[in-house]
Amino acid sequence: YAHVKKTGGVKCSSPEDDRPTIPLNLNFVVPKKEISMVPDMGKWKRSQAYSDYMGFVLTLNEAVKGKKLTCEFNVSETIDNLLSLLGTLDRWIDETPPVDQPSRFGNKAYRTWYGKLEQEAEALVSTVIPADKHAAVPEIAVYLKESVGNSTRIDYGTGHEAAFAAFLCCLCKIGALRVEDQLAIIFKVFDRYLRVMRKLQKTYRMEPAGSQGVWGLDDFQFLPFIWGSSQLIDHPTLEPRHFVDEKAVNEHHQDYMFLECIKFINELWNISAVPTWSKVNQGLIRMYKAECLEKFPVIQHFKFGSLLSIQPVKP
């Protein structure tokens, strides 16, 4: 974890570390927006939340390095509970078919679906949080509600994806998710989240939020590209140049998140010119910071509480 200390990042608590990851007397709060003008962006980049969020993304990036989706990993009870929470969201899509309406995009049935989540979010979140941390439920539930799109605009983008990563980061901070859950967080939970989001986007014809494919990757997601390229670091045969080869993509897409994303967008992006996956991975992390985390239109919606705090990082 040396690299986590450098980034000041969030470390999921490890089994031998029985000290709680957060002081028990912490007063949980309902998170709220703090970045209301472009000049506030400096406050975000100096914040504990930014440091914790980036640390979480990089810790997971390290954990999946060179690992296949099909490799063996621990699946804890919390992971199972998160999967059934996502299964519930999925089932609600089936129970809320799109309505007939004149406009092709932004089906209004999405608002009905979202209304269910708004009503049930705290009950759902309480299924994944240990009883002694129950006080954290209202704070953490906000990130779940923020992670599925915007019900006014019926759109979805990388800011919503960031809210889901923030939701998982908070579960690590309170000790509900632990160090041995890292692979399952990406390979099980995030993978399931992506599938539910794709189904939402297709069913309700959601618009991409803000971006118009700025980075030519995917209008909706970014993190799977980072983690997926990390999976491919030091792969014996699959190099970035094979990326444009449909046969290679089809043969391996069950094992690698990155290729799953490619199958979804079916639009090949010219990373085949970059020599190694390690370089691709580093480039994507830089791009994510610049194109998502440092963009005011994305970050103005981010909410801060006691777990992801707007307070500056302690020197």
C-alpha positions in Angstrom: 0.0 0.0 0.0 3.0 2.4 -0.2 1.3 4.2 -3.2 -1.8 4.8 -1.1 0.1 6.6 1.5 1.5 8.8 -1.2 -1.9 9.7 -2.5 -3.3 10.0 1.0 -5.9 7.6 -0.2 -8.6 5.5 1.3 -7.5 2.1 2.5 -10.2 -0.5 3.0 -9.6 -1.8 6.5 -7.8 -5.0 6.6 -8.9 -8.0 8.8 -6.1 -7.7 11.3 -6.7 -4.0 11.7 -9.6 -4.0 14.2 -9.4 -0.3 14.9 -12.4 1.4 13.2 -11.4 3.3 10.1 -13.3 6.3 11.4 -13.7 7.6 14.9 -17.0 6.2 16.3 -18.0 9.6 17.6 -18.1 11.0 14.1 -21.2 12.9 13.5 -22.6 11.8 10.2 -24.3 14.5 8.1 -26.5 14.6 5.0 -24.0 15.5 2.2 -24.5 18.8 0.4 -23.0 20.6 -2.6 -20.1 22.9 -1.9 -18.8 23.8 -5.3 -21.1 26.5 -6.7 -18.7 28.6 -8.8 -15.7 27.9 -10.9 -13.3 29.5 -8.4 -14.4 26.9 -5.8 -12.7 24.2 -7.8 -9.4 24.8 -5.9 -11.3 24.0 -2.7 -12.3 20.6 -4.2 -8.8 19.8 -5.4 -7.3 20.5 -2.0 -10.1 18.7 -0.1 -9.9 15.5 1.9 -12.7 14.2 -0.4 -10.6 14.6 -3.5 -7.6 12.9 -1.9 -9.8 10.0 -0.5 -11.7 9.6 -3.8 -8.5 9.5 -6.0 -6.8 7.2 -3.4 -9.8 4.8 -3.6 -9.7 4.7 -7.5 -5.9 4.2 -7.5 -6.0 1.5 -4.7 -8.5 -0.5 -6.8 -6.4 0.2 -10.0 -3.4 -1.4 -8.2 -5.5 -4.3 -6.9 -6.8 -5.4 -10.4 -3.4 -5.1 -12.1 -3.0 -8.2 -14.3 -6.1 -9.9 -13.0 -8.9 -11.5 -15.1 -12.6 -11.1 -14.3 -12.7 -14.9 -14.0 -9.9 -15.2 -11.4 -10.7 -16.4 -7.9 -11.4 -13.8 -5.2 -13.2 -13.4 -1.9 -17.0 -12.7 -1.9 -18.1 -11.4 1.5 -21.6 -11.0 2.8 -21.4 -7.2 2.2 -20.6 -7.9 -1.4 -23.5 -10.3 -1.7 -25.8 -7.7 -0.1 -24.6 -5.0 -2.6 -25.3 -7.3 -5.5 -28.8 -8.0 -4.3 -29.3 -4.2 -3.8 -28.3 -3.7 -7.5 -30.5 -6.7 -8.4 -33.5 -4.8 -6.8 -32.7 -1.7 -9.0 -32.6 -4.0 -12.0 -35.9 -5.6 -11.2 -37.6 -2.2 -10.8 -36.6 -1.4 -14.4 -38.5 -4.5 -15.5 -41.5 -3.4 -13.4 -41.4 0.1 -14.9 -41.7 -0.2 -18.7 -41.1 3.0 -20.8 -44.2 5.0 -21.6 -45.4 6.1 -25.0 -44.4 9.7 -25.6 -43.7 12.0 -28.5 -40.0 12.6 -27.7 -37.6 9.8 -28.5 -35.1 10.5 -25.7 -35.5 10.8 -22.0 -38.5 8.5 -21.3 -40.5 9.8 -18.5 -41.0 6.4 -16.9 -37.4 6.9 -15.7 -38.9 9.4 -13.1 -41.2 6.7 -11.8 -38.3 4.3 -11.5 -36.2 7.0 -9.8 -39.0 7.8 -7.4 -38.9 4.2 -6.1 -35.2 4.6 -5.4 -35.7 7.9 -3.7 -38.2 6.3 -1.4 -36.3 3.1 -0.7 -32.7 4.3 -0.8 -32.1 4.3 3.0 -33.8 0.9 3.5 -31.6 -0.5 0.7 -28.4 1.0 2.1 -29.2 -0.3 5.6 -28.9 -3.8 4.2 -25.2 -3.3 3.5 -24.1 -1.4 6.6 -23.3 -3.1 9.9 -25.9 -2.4 12.7 -23.4 -0.5 14.8 -22.7 2.0 11.9 -26.4 2.5 11.2 -26.1 6.2 11.9 -24.1 6.5 8.6 -27.1 5.3 6.5 -28.6 8.7 5.6 -25.2 10.1 4.6 -24.2 7.2 2.5 -27.7 6.7 0.9 -27.2 10.2 -0.8 -24.4 8.8 -2.9 -26.5 5.9 -4.1 -29.3 8.2 -5.1 -26.8 10.4 -7.0 -25.3 7.5 -8.8 -28.1 6.5 -11.2 -28.6 9.7 -13.3 -30.6 12.9 -13.0 -34.4 12.6 -12.8 -35.1 16.2 -14.0 -32.9 16.0 -17.1 -33.1 12.2 -17.5 -29.4 12.0 -18.2 -26.5 10.1 -17.0 -22.8 10.8 -17.1 -19.4 10.4 -15.4 -20.5 12.5 -12.4 -23.1 9.9 -11.6 -20.5 7.1 -12.0 -18.3 9.1 -9.6 -21.1 9.1 -7.1 -21.2 5.3 -7.2 -17.5 5.1 -6.6 -18.0 7.6 -3.7 -20.7 5.3 -2.3 -18.3 2.4 -2.3 -15.5 4.6 -0.9 -17.8 5.5 2.0 -18.5 1.8 2.7 -14.8 1.3 2.9 -14.3 4.2 5.2 -16.9 2.9 7.7 -15.4 -0.6 7.5 -18.3 -2.3 5.8 -16.0 -3.2 2.9 -12.5 -4.4 3.7 -9.2 -4.9 2.0 -10.0 -8.5 0.9 -13.1 -7.2 -0.9 -11.1 -5.1 -3.4 -11.3 -7.5 -6.4 -15.0 -8.2 -5.8 -15.7 -4.5 -5.6 -14.6 -4.1 -9.2 -15.3 -7.5 -10.7 -18.7 -8.2 -9.0 -20.2 -4.9 -7.7 -19.0 -2.4 -10.2 -19.5 -4.8 -13.1 -23.2 -5.3 -11.9 -23.6 -1.6 -11.5 -22.4 -1.0 -15.1 -24.9 -3.6 -16.4 -27.8 -2.0 -14.5 -26.7 1.5 -15.8 -26.6 0.2 -19.4 -30.0 -1.2 -19.0 -31.3 2.1 -17.6 -29.7 4.1 -20.5 -31.2 1.8 -23.1 -34.6 1.3 -21.6 -35.3 5.0 -20.9 -33.1 6.4 -23.7 -31.2 8.5 -21.3 -29.1 11.4 -22.6 -25.4 11.6 -21.9 -24.9 14.3 -19.2 -22.8 17.2 -20.3 -20.3 15.4 -22.5 -20.8 14.7 -26.1 -18.3 12.0 -26.1 -15.5 14.5 -25.3 -12.9 11.8 -24.9 -14.2 9.7 -27.7 -14.4 6.7 -25.2 -17.9 6.5 -24.0 -20.5 9.2 -23.2 -21.5 7.4 -20.0 -18.6 5.7 -18.2 -14.9 6.2 -17.5 -13.7 4.2 -14.5 -14.0 0.8 -16.3 -11.5 2.0 -18.9 -9.0 2.8 -16.1 -9.4 -0.4 -14.2 -9.8 -2.5 -17.4 -6.5 -1.2 -18.8 -4.8 -2.0 -15.5 -6.1 -5.6 -15.8 -4.2 -5.9 -19.1 -0.8 -4.6 -17.8 1.9 -7.2 -18.6 -0.6 -9.4 -20.5 1.5 -12.1 -22.4 -0.3 -11.7 -25.7 -2.9 -8.9 -25.8 -1.2 -5.6 -26.5 -2.9 -2.3 -27.2 -2.4 -2.7 -30.9 -4.6 -5.8 -30.9 -7.4 -3.6 -29.7 -8.6 -2.9 -33.2 -8.8 -6.6 -34.0 -12.4 -7.6 -33.6 -11.4 -11.3 -33.2 -9.1 -10.5 -30.2 -11.9 -8.4 -28.6 -14.4 -11.2 -29.1 -12.1 -13.9 -27.8 -11.2 -12.1 -24.6 -14.1 -9.9 -23.7 -15.4 -12.3 -21.0 -12.2 -11.9 -19.0 -11.5 -8.1 -19.3 -13.7 -5.2 -18.3 -12.1 -2.9 -20.8 -13.1 -5.2 -23.7 -16.6 -5.4 -22.3 -16.8 -1.6 -22.5 -15.6 -1.8 -26.0 -18.2 -4.3 -27.0 -20.8 -2.0 -25.5 -19.8 1.1 -27.5 -18.6 -0.8 -30.6 -16.5 2.2 -31.5 -12.8 1.6 -31.5 -10.7 4.4 -30.2 -7.1 4.8 -31.4 -5.2 3.6 -28.3 -3.7 1.0 -30.5 -0.9 3.5 -31.1 0.2 3.5 -27.5 2.9 0.9 -26.9 2.0 -0.6 -23.4 -1.0 -1.0 -21.2 0.8 0.6 -18.4 1.2 3.8 -20.5 -2.5 3.5 -21.5 -3.5 3.2 -17.8 -1.4 6.2 -16.8 -2.8 8.2 -19.7 -6.4 7.4 -18.7 -5.8 8.4 -15.1 -4.5 11.8 -16.2 -7.4 12.1 -18.6 -9.9 11.2 -15.9 -8.5 13.9 -13.6 -8.5 16.5 -16.4 -11.8 15.6 -18.2 -14.0 14.6 -15.2 -12.6 15.5 -11.8 -11.4 19.0 -12.8 -14.4 20.0 -14.8 -16.8 22.3 -13.0 -20.0 21.0 -14.8 -19.2 17.6 -13.3 -18.0 18.6 -9.8 -20.7 21.2 -9.1 -23.0 18.3 -8.4 -20.7 16.4 -6.1 -21.9 16.3 -2.4 -19.7 16.5 0.6 -20.4 15.2 4.1 -18.4 13.8 7.1 -17.0 10.8 5.2 -16.0 12.7 2.0 -15.2 16.1 3.4 -14.7 19.5 1.8 -12.1 20.3 4.5 -8.6 20.7 3.1 -6.2 17.7 3.5 -4.2 18.0 6.7 -0.6 18.8 5.9 
